[in-house]
Amino acid sequence: MSLEDDGTAAGSAKRPMAGVRVLDLATFIAAPFAAGILAEFGAEVIKVEQPGSGDPLRQFGTATEIPDSSLAWLSEARNKHSITLNLKAPEGAELFKRLVQQADVVCENFRPGTLEKWGLGYDVLRAINPKLIMLQVSGYGQDGPYRDRPGFARIAHAVGGLTYLAGMPGEPPVTPGSTSLADYISGLFGAIGVLMALRTADSTGGGQVIDVALFESIFRVLDELAPAYAKHGTVREREGLGTRNVCPHGHFATQDGGWVAIACTSDKIWRRLACNVLERPDLAQSHPTTADRVRDRGFIDGVVTGFTTTRPAAEVVAICAQGDVPCAAINSIADIFSDPQFDARGTLQRIQHAMLGEIVVPDVLPRLSATPGGIDALGPRLGDWNGKIYLERLGLSPAQMDTFRKNGVI
């Protein structure tokens, strides 16, 4: 599919962000993910990249036959277009200011103060475009004693308190899921911030800055850790396969070498598990409350393990489903590709790339019933829109473009 000029995919309903123009200066995942969500729902997102090299994400992860298009890039930069521009060069900064005149949103994740050093701080850009919204994502935020420190997702997981919780009791902390969780969560908060700021700009005519710190995004999703420590001095430790506040609630091995997750979050679910699945109604009588089961955790978990380890994972899941007990096999990515739920919902989208053939990527979220988003193209080649933007939109001549190219400006 191709993207129309108004942000509508050919043959589809007009998307909710159609008409919004975004300049994505950021690299890697967090702020670009926010811009990507907007692009999936119809915004025109122009990826502004360093001439010659582009976003380092192009080389990050699994390489493809195309030198500047890793699988990570193809997936995360979808629905965007690329221009090359050296923001450090005075001529590049001037070209960028002209682009800002026509933009609604700028997304960036440089260290705080970098854009100001180049003469492109928000105060300068807002003077050019009073409605401009700027999303700034950084490791520690735009102020505070750590503001100048470099930050990545792994660092945010550590500072924000998540890594401390991940792993087995008494063993070293691990990276949760070995994924860039902080980047994606920050991207989500960033996208929400942009949407709220756009609504405000429509009503007041004024733009604003959205300041997202990776460590704060992680800290925000750690449920009761803050109030529990402030009120009772509670420091939650690594809990491994289970959960300290409820039982049985964790991961259990199965006969075929797999694992299942069972979530028994209430006394009602426990009664179903004991009576319908374990066929031990006596346990529902002897351990009726969460406090009873937590106090006797070793025994209760042992009974559940005795059930799961004598059956293959699929049978455990089926019996629990019949008994209305939350349970699922712990899927590898190979399992996901054969999971009928993923298939039924189209969670794995198969996109045809002109040079690489079929590429499978996660589907667009969230799902809107009337104006859904879509994937029109995978991550673009470096500078694919240079001609459209510089020649058509900014009115440069071919000779000017040649000069800028030779001088490393574009």
C-alpha positions as CSV (number, residue, x, y, z in Angstrom):
1,M,0.0,0.0,0.0
2,S,1.1,3.6,-0.5
3,L,0.5,6.7,1.6
4,E,-1.6,9.5,0.1
5,D,-0.6,13.1,0.5
6,D,-3.3,13.6,3.2
7,G,-2.0,10.7,5.3
8,T,-4.7,8.3,4.1
9,A,-3.7,4.9,2.9
10,A,-4.9,4.0,-0.5
11,G,-8.3,2.3,-0.3
12,S,-8.7,2.9,3.5
13,A,-10.7,5.2,5.7
14,K,-9.0,8.5,6.6
15,R,-6.8,7.9,9.6
16,P,-7.2,10.0,12.8
17,M,-3.7,11.7,12.6
18,A,-4.0,12.6,8.9
19,G,-2.8,16.1,8.3
20,V,-0.3,16.1,11.2
21,R,3.3,16.6,10.2
22,V,6.1,15.2,12.4
23,L,9.8,15.8,12.2
24,D,11.6,12.8,13.8
25,L,15.1,13.8,14.7
26,A,15.6,11.0,17.2
27,T,17.6,7.7,16.9
28,F,17.1,4.2,18.1
29,I,13.7,3.4,19.7
30,A,12.0,5.6,22.3
31,A,11.1,8.9,20.6
32,P,11.1,7.3,17.2
33,F,8.5,4.8,18.5
34,A,6.3,7.6,19.5
35,A,6.6,9.1,16.0
36,G,6.0,5.7,14.6
37,I,2.7,5.3,16.4
38,L,1.6,8.6,14.9
39,A,2.7,7.5,11.5
40,E,0.7,4.3,11.7
41,F,-2.4,6.4,12.3
42,G,-1.9,8.7,9.4
43,A,0.6,11.4,10.4
44,E,3.3,12.3,7.9
45,V,6.5,11.5,9.7
46,I,9.8,12.7,8.2
47,K,12.8,11.0,9.6
48,V,15.6,13.6,9.7
49,E,18.9,11.7,9.5
50,Q,22.6,12.4,9.5
51,P,24.0,12.4,5.9
52,G,25.9,9.3,5.0
53,S,25.1,7.2,8.1
54,G,21.6,7.9,9.2
55,D,20.0,6.5,12.3
56,P,22.2,3.9,14.0
57,L,19.2,1.7,14.3
58,R,19.7,1.0,10.6
59,Q,22.7,-1.2,11.6
60,F,21.3,-2.5,14.9
61,G,20.0,-6.0,15.2
62,T,19.8,-8.5,12.4
63,A,21.2,-7.3,9.1
64,T,19.5,-7.8,5.8
65,E,20.8,-7.8,2.2
66,I,20.2,-4.1,2.1
67,P,23.2,-2.4,3.9
68,D,21.2,0.3,5.7
69,S,18.1,-1.7,6.6
70,S,18.3,-4.1,9.5
71,L,15.2,-6.0,10.5
72,A,14.9,-3.7,13.5
73,W,14.9,-0.7,11.2
74,L,12.4,-2.1,8.8
75,S,10.0,-2.8,11.7
76,E,10.4,0.3,13.8
77,A,10.7,2.9,11.1
78,R,7.6,1.8,9.2
79,N,5.4,4.3,7.6
80,K,8.1,7.0,7.8
81,H,10.0,8.8,5.1
82,S,13.7,9.9,5.3
83,I,15.6,13.0,4.5
84,T,19.3,13.6,5.2
85,L,20.2,16.9,7.0
86,N,23.2,17.9,9.1
87,L,21.7,19.9,11.9
88,K,25.2,20.9,13.2
89,A,25.9,22.9,10.0
90,P,24.5,26.4,9.9
91,E,23.0,25.8,6.5
92,G,21.4,22.6,7.8
93,A,20.0,24.5,10.8
94,E,18.4,27.0,8.5
95,L,16.8,24.4,6.4
96,F,15.5,22.7,9.5
97,K,13.9,26.0,10.6
98,R,12.1,26.2,7.3
99,L,10.8,22.6,7.9
100,V,9.6,23.6,11.4
101,Q,7.4,26.3,9.8
102,Q,5.4,23.5,8.2
103,A,5.5,21.0,11.1
104,D,3.2,20.3,14.0
105,V,5.6,18.1,16.1
106,V,9.3,17.6,16.5
107,C,10.6,14.4,18.2
108,E,14.1,14.3,19.5
109,N,16.3,12.4,22.0
110,F,19.6,14.1,22.1
111,R,21.2,14.8,25.4
112,P,19.7,17.8,27.0
113,G,21.1,21.0,25.7
114,T,22.2,19.6,22.3
115,L,19.6,21.4,20.2
116,E,20.3,24.6,22.1
117,K,24.0,24.3,21.2
118,W,23.1,24.1,17.6
119,G,20.8,27.1,17.8
120,L,17.7,25.0,17.5
121,G,16.3,25.1,21.1
122,Y,12.6,25.1,21.6
123,D,12.5,28.8,22.3
124,V,14.0,29.5,18.9
125,L,11.7,27.0,17.1
126,R,8.6,28.2,18.9
127,A,9.3,31.7,17.7
128,I,9.1,30.4,14.2
129,N,6.0,28.2,14.9
130,P,4.1,29.1,18.0
131,K,2.0,25.9,17.8
132,L,5.0,23.6,17.6
133,I,5.0,20.7,20.0
134,M,8.4,19.2,20.9
135,L,8.8,15.7,22.4
136,Q,12.1,15.4,24.2
137,V,13.1,11.9,25.4
138,S,16.2,11.4,27.4
139,G,17.7,9.0,29.9
140,Y,17.1,11.2,33.0
141,G,14.9,14.1,31.8
142,Q,15.7,17.8,31.0
143,D,16.8,18.7,34.5
144,G,18.2,17.3,37.7
145,P,21.7,16.2,38.6
146,Y,21.8,13.4,36.1
147,R,20.5,15.3,33.1
148,D,23.8,15.2,31.2
149,R,24.5,11.5,31.7
150,P,24.0,9.2,28.7
151,G,21.1,6.8,29.1
152,F,19.7,3.7,27.4
153,A,16.9,1.2,28.2
154,R,19.2,-1.0,30.2
155,I,20.3,1.9,32.3
156,A,16.7,3.1,32.8
157,H,15.7,-0.4,34.0
158,A,18.5,-0.2,36.6
159,V,17.8,3.3,37.9
160,G,14.0,3.0,37.7
161,G,13.9,0.0,40.0
162,L,12.9,-2.8,37.6
163,T,16.2,-4.6,37.2
164,Y,16.4,-5.0,41.0
165,L,13.2,-7.0,40.9
166,A,14.2,-9.3,38.0
167,G,15.7,-12.7,38.6
168,M,15.7,-15.5,41.2
169,P,15.9,-14.9,44.9
170,G,19.4,-14.5,46.1
171,E,20.8,-14.5,42.6
172,P,22.1,-11.6,40.4
173,P,19.6,-9.2,38.9
174,V,18.9,-9.7,35.2
175,T,17.7,-7.6,32.4
176,P,13.9,-8.1,32.2
177,G,13.1,-9.9,29.1
178,S,16.4,-8.8,27.4
179,T,14.4,-6.1,25.6
180,S,14.4,-2.3,25.4
181,L,11.3,-2.1,27.5
182,A,12.0,1.4,28.8
183,D,12.3,2.7,25.2
184,Y,8.9,1.3,24.2
185,I,7.1,2.5,27.3
186,S,8.7,5.9,27.0
187,G,7.5,6.0,23.4
188,L,4.0,5.2,24.5
189,F,4.1,8.0,27.1
190,G,5.5,10.3,24.4
191,A,2.8,9.5,21.9
192,I,0.1,10.1,24.6
193,G,1.8,13.4,25.4
194,V,1.8,14.5,21.8
195,L,-1.9,13.7,21.4
196,M,-2.7,15.8,24.5
197,A,-0.5,18.6,23.4
198,L,-2.1,18.6,19.9
199,R,-5.5,18.9,21.5
200,T,-4.3,21.8,23.6
201,A,-2.7,23.5,20.6
202,D,-6.0,23.3,18.7
203,S,-7.8,25.0,21.6
204,T,-5.2,27.6,22.7
205,G,-3.0,28.0,19.6
206,G,0.1,27.4,21.7
207,G,2.6,24.5,21.6
208,Q,4.6,23.0,24.4
209,V,7.4,20.7,25.4
210,I,6.9,17.1,26.5
211,D,9.7,15.9,28.7
212,V,9.9,12.1,29.0
213,A,12.7,10.4,31.0
214,L,13.4,6.7,30.4
215,F,13.9,6.0,34.1
216,E,10.6,7.6,35.0
217,S,8.7,5.6,32.5
218,I,9.9,2.4,34.1
219,F,9.3,3.7,37.6
220,R,5.7,4.6,36.7
221,V,4.8,1.0,36.0
222,L,6.1,-0.6,39.3
223,D,2.6,-0.7,40.9
224,E,2.8,-0.2,44.7
225,L,6.5,-0.1,45.3
226,A,6.7,3.6,46.1
227,P,3.7,3.8,48.6
228,A,4.7,0.5,50.2
229,Y,8.2,1.7,50.9
230,A,7.1,5.2,52.0
231,K,4.5,3.8,54.4
232,H,6.0,0.6,55.7
233,G,9.7,0.6,54.6
234,T,9.0,-2.4,52.4
235,V,11.7,-3.3,49.9
236,R,10.4,-5.8,47.4
237,E,13.2,-8.3,46.5
238,R,13.6,-10.6,43.5
239,E,10.8,-13.2,43.7
240,G,11.7,-15.5,40.9
241,L,9.0,-17.8,39.7
242,G,6.3,-16.6,42.1
243,T,4.8,-13.5,43.6
244,R,5.1,-12.7,47.3
245,N,1.6,-11.3,47.9
246,V,-0.5,-14.1,46.3
247,C,-0.2,-17.9,45.9
248,P,-0.3,-20.0,43.7
249,H,0.7,-17.4,41.2
250,G,3.8,-18.0,39.1
251,H,5.5,-20.3,36.6
252,F,5.4,-24.0,36.8
253,A,7.3,-26.7,34.9
254,T,5.5,-29.2,32.7
255,Q,6.1,-32.8,31.8
256,D,7.4,-32.0,28.3
257,G,10.0,-29.6,29.4
258,G,7.8,-26.5,28.9
259,W,6.5,-24.0,31.4
260,V,3.1,-22.6,32.1
261,A,2.0,-19.4,33.9
262,I,-0.8,-19.7,36.3
263,A,-2.4,-16.6,37.8
264,C,-4.5,-17.3,41.0
265,T,-5.2,-13.7,42.0
266,S,-8.3,-14.3,44.2
267,D,-9.9,-16.8,46.5
268,K,-12.6,-17.4,43.9
269,I,-10.0,-18.5,41.3
270,W,-8.3,-20.6,44.0
271,R,-11.5,-22.5,44.6
272,R,-11.8,-23.2,40.9
273,L,-8.2,-24.3,40.7
274,A,-8.4,-26.6,43.8
275,C,-11.8,-28.1,42.9
276,N,-12.0,-28.1,39.1
277,V,-8.3,-28.5,38.1
278,L,-6.4,-30.1,40.9
279,E,-9.5,-32.1,42.1
280,R,-8.5,-31.3,45.6
281,P,-11.6,-29.6,47.2
282,D,-10.1,-30.3,50.6
283,L,-7.5,-27.6,49.8
284,A,-10.2,-25.0,49.2
285,Q,-11.4,-25.8,52.7
286,S,-8.0,-25.9,54.4
287,H,-6.5,-22.9,52.7
288,P,-9.5,-20.7,51.8
289,T,-7.7,-17.3,51.9
290,T,-4.7,-15.7,50.2
291,A,-3.1,-15.3,53.6
292,D,-3.5,-19.1,54.3
293,R,-1.8,-20.0,51.0
294,V,1.0,-17.4,51.2
295,R,1.8,-18.7,54.7
296,D,1.9,-22.3,53.4
297,R,3.4,-21.3,50.0
298,G,5.8,-24.3,49.7
299,F,3.1,-26.8,50.2
300,I,0.6,-25.1,47.8
301,D,3.1,-24.5,45.1
302,G,4.3,-28.1,45.5
303,V,0.8,-29.4,44.9
304,V,0.4,-27.3,41.7
305,T,3.8,-28.4,40.5
306,G,2.9,-32.0,41.1
307,F,-0.1,-31.5,38.8
308,T,1.8,-29.6,36.0
309,T,4.9,-31.9,35.9
310,T,2.8,-35.0,35.2
311,R,1.2,-33.5,32.1
312,P,2.4,-31.7,28.9
313,A,2.0,-28.0,28.8
314,A,-0.9,-28.1,26.3
315,E,-2.9,-30.4,28.5
316,V,-2.3,-28.3,31.6
317,V,-3.5,-25.2,29.7
318,A,-6.6,-27.1,28.4
319,I,-7.6,-28.4,31.8
320,C,-7.2,-25.0,33.4
321,A,-9.2,-23.4,30.6
322,Q,-12.0,-25.9,31.2
323,G,-11.8,-25.1,34.9
324,D,-11.9,-21.3,34.2
325,V,-8.5,-20.8,35.7
326,P,-6.1,-18.3,34.1
327,C,-3.2,-20.3,32.6
328,A,-1.0,-20.1,29.5
329,A,2.0,-21.8,28.1
330,I,5.1,-19.6,28.3
331,N,5.7,-19.0,24.6
332,S,9.0,-18.6,22.7
333,I,8.8,-16.7,19.5
334,A,8.6,-20.0,17.7
335,D,5.6,-20.9,19.7
336,I,4.0,-17.5,18.9
337,F,4.3,-18.1,15.2
338,S,2.1,-21.2,15.6
339,D,-0.3,-19.8,18.2
340,P,-3.9,-19.6,16.8
341,Q,-4.7,-16.5,18.8
342,F,-1.9,-14.5,17.2
343,D,-3.1,-15.8,13.8
344,A,-6.8,-15.0,14.4
345,R,-6.1,-11.4,15.3
346,G,-3.5,-10.8,12.7
347,T,-1.0,-9.9,15.4
348,L,1.8,-11.0,13.1
349,Q,1.6,-8.8,9.9
350,R,3.2,-10.1,6.8
351,I,4.5,-7.2,4.7
352,Q,6.0,-7.5,1.2
353,H,9.2,-5.7,0.7
354,A,10.3,-5.0,-2.9
355,M,13.8,-6.3,-2.4
356,L,13.6,-8.6,0.6
357,G,10.3,-10.4,0.1
358,E,8.0,-11.1,3.1
359,I,8.9,-9.4,6.4
360,V,6.8,-10.2,9.5
361,V,6.3,-7.4,12.0
362,P,4.0,-6.8,14.9
363,D,0.6,-5.4,14.0
364,V,-0.5,-1.8,14.7
365,L,-1.8,-1.0,18.2
366,P,-4.2,0.1,19.5
367,R,-7.0,-1.3,17.3
368,L,-9.6,1.4,16.4
369,S,-12.9,0.1,15.0
370,A,-13.7,3.1,12.7
371,T,-10.3,4.6,11.8
372,P,-7.7,1.9,12.3
373,G,-4.0,2.4,11.7
374,G,-2.1,0.5,9.2
375,I,1.4,-0.5,7.9
376,D,1.9,1.0,4.4
377,A,5.6,0.6,4.1
378,L,8.6,-0.7,6.1
379,G,11.5,1.4,7.2
380,P,12.6,3.7,4.3
381,R,16.0,3.9,2.5
382,L,18.2,6.8,3.7
383,G,17.1,10.0,2.1
384,D,14.1,8.6,0.1
385,W,12.2,11.9,0.4
386,N,15.1,14.3,-0.2
387,G,13.7,15.3,-3.6
388,K,10.2,15.7,-2.4
389,I,11.0,17.8,0.6
390,Y,13.9,19.9,-0.7
391,L,12.8,20.4,-4.3
392,E,9.1,20.4,-4.0
393,R,8.3,21.6,-0.5
394,L,11.1,24.0,0.3
395,G,11.7,25.0,-3.4
396,L,15.4,24.4,-3.6
397,S,16.9,24.2,-7.1
398,P,18.8,21.0,-8.2
399,A,22.0,23.1,-8.2
400,Q,21.4,24.1,-4.6
401,M,20.8,20.5,-3.6
402,D,24.0,19.5,-5.3
403,T,26.0,22.1,-3.5
404,F,24.4,21.2,-0.1
405,R,25.2,17.5,-0.9
406,K,28.8,18.2,-1.7
407,N,29.2,20.3,1.5
408,G,27.7,17.6,3.7
409,V,24.6,19.6,4.6
410,I,22.2,17.0,3.2
